[in-house]
Amino acid sequence: MAEEQDPLIDLTEGRELVINRIVSGGFYGSQHVILLGTNRYGAGPDGKLQGQCAIVARLRFDNDMAKILRDALNHGLAVLSPPANEKAN
């Protein structure tokens, strides 16, 4: 009999955002802290349209999770690059 897993809880309420900025990051205490952002437009103090950055995620994780994230990103990026021994025709 297969083990029953906890149900997945989606705290995003189904919303998806494009992350295209690292607002800040660092290592504090024993955790990596990264703020992720997205570009958006908003009104400035003068009422004119201006580009802004909105923080959309605040992440804190330990070294083990940082390595898991690194490995997952490296794997995803490797798919985008052709193998080193492959030549164009």
C-alpha positions as CSV (number, residue, x, y, z in Angstrom):
1,M,0.0,0.0,0.0
2,A,1.4,3.4,-1.0
3,E,2.0,6.0,1.7
4,E,-0.5,8.8,1.8
5,Q,1.1,12.2,1.3
6,D,0.0,15.5,2.7
7,P,-2.1,17.6,0.4
8,L,-0.4,20.4,-1.4
9,I,-1.5,23.8,-0.1
10,D,-1.1,26.7,-2.6
11,L,-0.6,30.0,-0.8
12,T,-0.6,31.9,-4.1
13,E,-4.3,31.4,-4.6
14,G,-3.6,30.4,-8.2
15,R,-1.9,33.7,-9.2
16,E,1.3,33.5,-11.2
17,L,3.8,36.3,-11.4
18,V,6.9,36.7,-13.7
19,I,9.9,37.1,-11.5
20,N,12.6,39.1,-13.3
21,R,14.5,40.8,-10.5
22,I,16.5,39.9,-7.4
23,V,15.8,42.9,-5.2
24,S,18.3,41.9,-2.5
25,G,20.0,38.9,-1.1
26,G,22.4,37.9,1.5
27,F,23.3,35.4,4.2
28,Y,22.1,36.3,7.7
29,G,22.7,34.2,10.7
30,S,22.3,30.7,9.3
31,Q,19.8,31.5,6.5
32,H,20.0,32.7,2.9
33,V,17.5,35.6,2.5
34,I,16.4,36.7,-1.0
35,L,13.8,39.2,-2.1
36,L,12.4,38.6,-5.6
37,G,10.6,41.2,-7.6
38,T,8.8,42.0,-10.8
39,N,8.6,45.1,-13.0
40,R,5.4,47.0,-13.1
41,Y,4.0,50.4,-13.9
42,G,2.6,52.8,-11.3
43,A,1.9,56.5,-10.7
44,G,4.7,58.6,-9.4
45,P,4.3,61.5,-7.0
46,D,3.6,63.8,-9.9
47,G,0.8,61.5,-11.2
48,K,2.8,60.4,-14.3
49,L,3.3,56.8,-15.2
50,Q,6.7,55.4,-14.1
51,G,8.4,52.0,-14.0
52,Q,8.5,50.4,-10.5
53,C,9.7,47.2,-8.9
54,A,7.3,45.2,-6.7
55,I,8.6,42.7,-4.2
56,V,6.6,39.5,-4.9
57,A,8.5,36.9,-2.8
58,R,10.5,36.9,0.4
59,L,12.5,33.7,0.7
60,R,14.5,32.3,3.6
61,F,16.2,29.0,3.4
62,D,19.2,27.0,4.9
63,N,22.3,25.7,3.1
64,D,20.7,22.4,2.2
65,M,17.8,24.1,0.4
66,A,20.2,26.5,-1.3
67,K,22.0,23.5,-2.8
68,I,18.8,21.9,-3.9
69,L,17.8,25.2,-5.6
70,R,21.2,25.6,-7.2
71,D,21.1,22.0,-8.6
72,A,17.6,22.5,-9.9
73,L,18.5,25.7,-11.7
74,N,21.7,24.2,-13.1
75,H,19.8,21.3,-14.5
76,G,17.2,23.6,-16.1
77,L,19.9,25.8,-17.6
78,A,21.8,22.9,-18.9
79,V,18.9,22.0,-21.1
80,L,19.1,25.4,-22.8
81,S,22.8,24.9,-23.8
82,P,23.8,22.5,-26.6
83,P,26.4,19.8,-25.5
84,A,30.0,21.0,-25.7
85,N,30.9,18.4,-28.4
86,E,28.1,19.3,-30.7
87,K,28.9,21.4,-33.7
88,A,26.6,23.4,-36.0
89,N,26.3,22.1,-39.6
